[in-house]
Amino acid sequence: MEQSAIIRPAAVLPEQAAVRILAALRQDDVSRGGMWNATSALWQRYDKPWDPLTGLRGDAQLIGTICVSYDTPTRFTITVYRVTVTAAGVAAGWSVTRLCDDAFGYGGLTLESCPRAELRDPARVDPFRVRAGMPQQPATGYDVSPSHHPA
C-alpha cells in the first residue's frame, strides 16, 4: 500500500539549497546511471538506474514522487507540497520522510529542518460576496477543498 502526504505547511527550499539540490538531481539522473528523474513539477526516485541502452525505465521500480513548485513563494525557491511513496517503496523500507530527506540532503536539509511556508488566516471578508452584494459568512478556518466536502 502506498503512502501519500500533503506537506502542511508546505516545505520551502531556500535558494541556495534549491540550487544544490537541483544540480545533484541532474547529476544523479536515472538515464545516466543515477536514481532520480526530476522534472519541473515532479521529482521521482527509482530503486535503480534506467536501462542505459534504451534510456527507458526497464525494470526499475518507482520508489516515490515529490511534487514541487518552482519560484514559489518567492523567486528561486522551491515549494514541496505533496509526497507519495509507492507500494514498492514502502516494501523496500521507504517513507515520506526518508524520501524527502534523500532529496533534501543534497542541500543540507531534512524534511524536519526545512523552512515552512507561512500560513495566513483566512480573509475576514469574502471579496466575491462583497461584489455580488451577498451577506458575509463567518470564516470557519476549516479546509474547504473539494476533497473535504460531503458527497
RALINRA-V277131 format. One record per residue. N is the residue number from 1. RES is the residue in one small letter. SS is DSSP state (@ for helix, = for strand, . for the rest). PHI is phi in degrees with one decimal (* if undefined). OMEGA is omega in whole degrees, -180 to 180 (none if undefined). Layout:
n,res,ss,phi,omega
N,RES,SS,PHI,OMEGA
N,RES,SS,PHI,OMEGA
//
This chain:
n,res,ss,phi,omega
1,m,.,*,-179
2,e,.,-78.1,175
3,q,=,-113.1,178
4,s,=,-137.6,180
5,a,=,-140.1,169
6,i,=,-89.8,-176
7,i,=,-84.2,-179
8,r,=,-130.8,-11
9,p,=,-64.9,-176
10,a,=,-57.8,175
11,a,=,-79.5,-179
12,v,=,-119.5,179
13,l,=,-84.4,180
14,p,.,-62.2,-173
15,e,@,-51.3,-177
16,q,@,-62.3,178
17,a,@,-66.4,-180
18,a,@,-61.3,179
19,v,@,-61.9,-180
20,r,@,-65.5,-180
21,i,@,-63.8,-179
22,l,@,-61.6,178
23,a,@,-63.2,-180
24,a,@,-68.0,179
25,l,@,-65.1,176
26,r,@,-64.2,180
27,q,@,-64.9,-177
28,d,.,-98.3,-178
29,d,=,-67.6,-178
30,v,@,-62.2,-180
31,s,@,-77.9,179
32,r,@,-121.8,176
33,g,.,92.7,-180
34,g,.,-100.0,-175
35,m,.,-118.1,-174
36,w,=,-115.4,171
37,n,=,-123.9,-175
38,a,=,-107.0,175
39,t,.,-118.4,-178
40,s,.,-72.6,-179
41,a,.,-123.5,-175
42,l,=,-135.7,168
43,w,=,-115.2,-178
44,q,=,-112.6,179
45,r,=,-105.6,179
46,y,=,-109.4,-180
47,d,.,-80.1,178
48,k,.,-160.0,-180
49,p,.,-64.2,175
50,w,.,-74.5,-179
51,d,.,-61.2,-177
52,p,.,-69.7,-179
53,l,.,-76.4,-176
54,t,.,-100.6,-175
55,g,.,74.2,-180
56,l,.,-100.7,-175
57,r,.,-60.9,-178
58,g,.,58.7,-180
59,d,.,-99.6,175
60,a,.,-64.9,-180
61,q,.,-99.2,175
62,l,=,-71.7,178
63,i,=,-84.3,-179
64,g,=,-176.8,-176
65,t,=,-131.9,175
66,i,=,-112.2,179
67,c,=,-89.6,-175
68,v,=,-129.6,175
69,s,=,-135.0,-178
70,y,=,-81.5,177
71,d,.,61.3,174
72,t,.,-136.1,1
73,p,.,-78.1,177
74,t,.,-130.1,-180
75,r,.,-58.9,177
76,f,.,75.3,173
77,t,.,-104.0,178
78,i,=,-127.5,178
79,t,=,-102.4,176
80,v,=,-105.7,-173
81,y,=,-122.1,179
82,r,=,-151.7,-180
83,v,=,-137.5,178
84,t,=,-129.2,174
85,v,=,-110.0,-178
86,t,.,-69.7,177
87,a,@,-59.3,178
88,a,@,-63.5,178
89,g,@,-66.3,178
90,v,@,-61.3,180
91,a,@,-62.6,180
92,a,.,-89.3,175
93,g,.,94.6,179
94,w,.,-84.7,175
95,s,.,-137.3,177
96,v,@,-56.9,-179
97,t,@,-62.9,-179
98,r,@,-63.3,179
99,l,@,-63.4,178
100,c,@,-61.4,-179
101,d,@,-61.0,179
102,d,@,-61.9,179
103,a,@,-77.1,-176
104,f,@,-64.8,-180
105,g,@,-57.2,178
106,y,@,-62.3,179
107,g,@,-105.2,179
108,g,.,76.9,-179
109,l,.,-123.2,168
110,t,.,-127.3,176
111,l,.,-59.8,-179
112,e,.,-68.1,-176
113,s,.,-88.1,-176
114,c,.,-69.8,175
115,p,.,-58.4,-178
116,r,=,-117.9,177
117,a,.,-66.6,176
118,e,.,-76.9,175
119,l,.,-94.3,-180
120,r,.,-105.5,176
121,d,.,-65.9,177
122,p,.,-61.4,179
123,a,.,-59.3,179
124,r,.,-75.6,-179
125,v,.,-121.7,178
126,d,.,-85.1,-176
127,p,@,-62.2,180
128,f,@,-71.6,177
129,r,@,-68.8,179
130,v,@,-62.1,-179
131,r,@,-63.9,-179
132,a,@,-85.9,-180
133,g,.,73.0,-179
134,m,.,-91.9,177
135,p,.,-68.2,179
136,q,.,-77.0,174
137,q,.,-112.2,-178
138,p,.,-65.0,177
139,a,.,-71.7,-178
140,t,.,-96.5,-176
141,g,.,81.5,179
142,y,.,-83.9,175
143,d,.,-74.5,-178
144,v,.,-112.4,177
145,s,.,-66.7,-176
146,p,@,-54.2,-178
147,s,@,-71.8,-180
148,h,@,-103.2,179
149,h,.,-82.6,176
150,p,.,-65.2,-179
151,a,.,-76.4,none
//
